[in-house]
Amino acid sequence: LGTNWLIHPHLPFPLLMAVSCSFKIFAFLLLFTLVQCDLVTFALKQQNLDLLEDILYKISDPRSGYYGNYLSVNEIADIIHTHPEHVARVTEWLEKEGATNIRLLSSRDFLQAEVPASFVNTHLKNNGGSYPDPVTDLIDWHVRYSSPDNTDKDTKFALSTSRNHRRFTIEANPLGAGDDLEGTPANQKKAYQIPPDVRATAETQQMVWGPGTYGFRSSDLQQFYTEFNVNNSVDLLIPVGYPGVPGGDNFGEGTLDVTCISMIANGASTYAVNTNNSLTTEEGPGFGPALLDFVSGLANNESYPPMVLSMSLGSLSWDACNLLCTSVEEEGQFSYDDCLHYVQQEQRQVCMFPSASGQDRINSEFMKLGARGFTLFGATGDGGSHFSFEPFDTASPLGRALNNISCQYNMPTFPASSQYVTGVGGIQWDPIRGPNQPTAWSRSGGSFSWRYPIPPYQQEAVAAYIANNPSILPPSSSYNSSNRAYPDVAALSVNVPMVEDGKTQIASGTSAAAPTFAGVITLINSIRTSKGLPLLGFLNTRLYQIPASAQALYDETIGNTKTSCTNGFSAAVGWDPTTGLGSPLWPGLSAALSSD
């Protein structure tokens, strides 16, 4: 593919324009709009991932001599690139299948090709992919770039505005103006003890992302800033890629993300990125490939500078979905395939990662981002330790069966359960304790991964929780205490105001918490860069080293993740699977993180 680089005057990111197959491809972070033929990128098996992980933990550990020495794209590629023999085998297979214009991308672990319709029908009928024996162990996943759905005309389920279909809940303001329990920018900064005059510089950058209808209106944000006296300019809010569709569920997500991250990190440049407007990415199995496309493009191009990235969208992990459908089949009522179709195709944002290998590849791209100096945040979900964000439909026999199974096990979400992401849970303010003594939000997502082993940075904290709280733990068979646990931190998830379509509304969900905490770290990054220090990068290693005496995080000790089930994880002193290490306290947190 021949390429010419174009630079948008307001972006630090180059926009790629490639011409091929008699059409134009305009790309941001490997974002393509295609016509006439299928372009497919294959994620090839990587090597030495354990070595890159070891390096990541060293460069994120202030006790290490390697702290802050982030890697370049080429340095990462030198470590984990696909073995040349494997590249040759996949290339040979693609040529035999009629693929053309086959090329190895610069990261040396992705192969791109134009494929005929026969190839699509045989191998790409589903988002998981079907590859023959000679290459099945050499390909993690694929991303197919085809003509996106027209979300302006085919709104289908995406423009539902019912609160029961949104990942976060939204309602008219139930509180009076100026109510101390409303999560206004001023009230939140007061609760987190952030001085009103703390600002980031425009050179400090932060990002939120989502596909489908994801986006925001500048007029809504201007109204919000005016109504709530936020010292920020909409000129600092930069939409990238698709503009989104007002009224869509993910458009509300985008509006909430931009609102929360920018109301905290005043003055920073905020990028709101939508890299795929297909409806399958809004709430179904197309989301996983869209996320892989985005993070791999971000990780593998040196032109994209490190920054804070907040991700509010996600679903149950692949292993949680597989456990659900394996269990329901074992009960003899429904088949595995019928269950998988139900949770992936008929339920909204419940199971959006179609394969284990695909989720793993996203995870390794997260690791690349951390090694480059990005800080990643993920909302933990709004279904406690059992659901993505709400129980299944009880009117459906299959839904009732899945609810029963969900309550028997912990059902982790992704990407929050990634060991390379800072998972953000939710807190709430109640009338008796007030904002200065928050408790865990009753629906805050928290759990243990079924897939990823516990990382070294949290082993001591998790072991202490298990050892000190035997009487309040769920049945040991319902989770794996040897695996990655989350959340890591928390922020307010209830009664957070936003303006959408010119109307002031109240939102609740960890979709508000993740960008809020991300904004706090952006402020600290701005302080660090003013001192000539590197960005914080991967945060978890350093977070878990902060002593309780630093008073950097408020330790919520009241709450439980059981939601509508009979068991869950209880909050406790120290780290717990409800609010992690706690919610931010600016004096201690900024002191702990703004110097080395």
Buried (B, 14 or more C-beta within 10 A) or exposed (E): EEEEEEEEEEEBBBBBBBEBBEBEBBBBBBBBBBEEBBBBBBBBBBBEBEEBBEBBBBBBBEEEEEBBEBBEBEEBBEBBBBBEEBBEBBBEBBEEBEBEEBEBBEBBBBBBBBBBEEBBEBBBEEBBBEBEEEBEEBBBBBBBBBEBBEBEEEBEEBBBBEEEBBBBBBEEBEBEEEEEBBBBBBBBBBBBBBEEEBBBBEEBBBBBBBBBBBBBBEEBBBBBBEEBEBEBBBEBBBBBBBBBBBBBBBBBBBBBBBBBBBBBBBBBBBBBBBBBBBBBBBBBBBBBBBBBBBBBBBBBBEEBEBBBBBBBBBBBBBBBBBBBBEBBBEEEEBEBEBBBEBBBEBBBBBBBBBBBBBBBBBBBBBBBBBBBBBBBBBBBBBBBBBBBBBBBBEEBEBBBBBBBBBBBBBBBBBBBBBBBBBBBBBBBBEEEEEBEBBBBBBBBBBBBBBBBEBBBBBBEBBEBBEEEBEEBBBEEEBBBEEBBBBBBBBBBBBBBBBBBBEEBBBBBBBBBBBBBBBBBBBBBBBBBBEEEBBBBBBBBBBBBEBEEEBBBBBBBBBBBBBBBBEBBBBBBEBBBBBBBBBBBBBBBBBBBBBEE
